[in-house]
Amino acid sequence: MHDHAHDKLPSGLLLALAGFALATLLLAGTARLTGWGTAHQDDAPTVAARELRFEDRTDGGIAIVDARDGRTIAGAEPGTNGFLRSAVRGLVRERKRQGVGADAPFRLSARADGRLTLEDPATGRRIDLESFGATNAAVFARLLPTP
């Protein structure tokens, strides 16, 4: 017969492991909520910007509208522009989650350091578009006003 008395972990060790796990969760949660331990880089000056609205069309496409004058500046045909659709969909989802209406425009900004950002001033959410590669960022860069 096998004696199982020697197979048990000491209760002190189990308590120490549980305490370590709890402390790790508390520290991670605190860091996430407060931003502790994260680096923040100030934005470079804006060199071009445009306020945009993305409006669903009845055919499944998207009309991209300059929010200042209401003029349609571009469109995304049904089944195309997957990156544009997913980026905007994520921002719209956050608006719905926070109970924010769809009327406020998004802000597309090109920075002096080459960065391109799509921001939602209504929720504070922001996407650094260049992080997704030059091809994906170019989809949005073409929506900026030309000098």
ZIQUI-V976530 format. One record per backbone hydrogen bond with DSSP energy under -1.0 kcal/mol. CO is the residue of the C=O (numbers start at 1). NH is the residue of the N-H. Records with the same first field share a line. If there is no record, write none. Layout:
BEGIN
CO=NH, NH
END
This chain:
BEGIN
4=7
10=14
11=15
12=16
13=17
14=18
15=19
16=20
17=21
18=22
19=23
20=24
21=25
22=26
23=27
24=28
25=29
26=30
27=31
28=32
29=33
30=34
31=35
35=38
45=112
48=110
50=108
51=67
52=106
53=65
55=63
57=60
61=57
62=76
63=55
64=73, 74
65=53
66=70
71=66
74=64
76=62
77=80
81=85
82=86
83=87
84=88
85=89
86=90
87=91
88=92
89=93
90=94
91=95
92=96
93=97
94=98
95=100
106=52
107=119
108=50
109=117
110=47, 48
111=114
115=111
116=129
117=109
118=127
119=107
120=123, 124
125=120
127=118, 129
128=131
129=132
130=133
133=137
134=138
137=141
138=142
140=143
141=144
END
